[in-house]
Structures are given as structure tokens and as C-alpha cells.
Amino acid sequence: MKFRVLALPLFMFTSAALADTPPPNFSQQVYLCNSHLQAKVDITFGRTTSTATVQTQSGQVKDNPFVPGNETGMQYAVFAASSVKPSSTASWSTLSTQQEGLVGTPQSPIATGNSTFVNSSSCQIKGTVILSTGCPSASGMTQDYKTIERTWVGCGQ
């Protein structure tokens, strides 16, 4: 009688175990001022056998080419943060950055990243982007704020 041994790579078991809780990634255009302005926002989570990571990025606020009207010259502000909490008893540790500018003025995207060792199923990692701009309206200027936040509870465990 012949026996066949099926050898499976170790990484197949590791990646299956890490896929228990899928990350709440976010990658979209975010619209402000009744869709006259837009910014690309990315919040990306990662996981290895021992660490969990979060990367948060926002592009500059710019005119939406598909909506009539031009908001060039309006002031905007972008805040991006990456936070980690290794366990339910730990405090949040946050790395952040911010940028101000004028719509239509070229600026580089802003980004921040953070990571933690995964040693507890109560681990949490979070990415946050806050966009703010003034919008012209019939009654003067109004403020438009958008907050995008994603939290990965359990860090994939």
C-alpha cells in the first residue's frame, strides 16, 4: 500500500489564521461643499504574525472637475492620524500630521503610520482623517467638515 504525503506550506495556515477579522480598509474620494471639492482618502491596515499596522493618507483638497463652479483659492485643512491601543487597559498612542492650503495650489499628500505588537485580542488600531474647508453660499461662507474614521478591533485576531 502506498501513502502520499501532502505537504502544505506553513504560510497557508498563517494567512488563514490572520484572516479571521478582515481589516476595515477605506479608499475613496471624499466630497465637500456640495461635491464641488474632493480629496482622496486612504486608510489601510496590515497584519503580520506579531504586529498590526495602520497607514492613513489624504491627498490635497481640489476642485471636482465633474461639478460646475470653481472653488480655487478657498482655504482648507487636513488632519490625519494613526492610533494604536495594544490592549483594553492600554492608552491610545497616536501619530498625527496636518496640512493647510489653498484649493488649486499644488501640495503633496499627507500621511502617517503606526504599529503595535499583537499580544491581546483586545488590541485596536485606528485611522482618522478630518477634512475642513470654507464653502461659499448664498448667505456667505459656511464650513464643511468630513471625518473618516476606521477602527480594527482585535487587530485581525
Secondary structure, DSSP 8 states (H G I E B T S, - for coil): ---------HHHHHHHHHTSS----EEEEEEETTTTEEEEEEEEEEE-SSEEEEEEEE---EE-TTSSS--TT-EEEEEEEEEEESSTTS--EEEEEEEEEETTS----EEEEEEEE---TT-EEEEEEEEEEEEEETTEEEEEEEEEEEEEETTT-
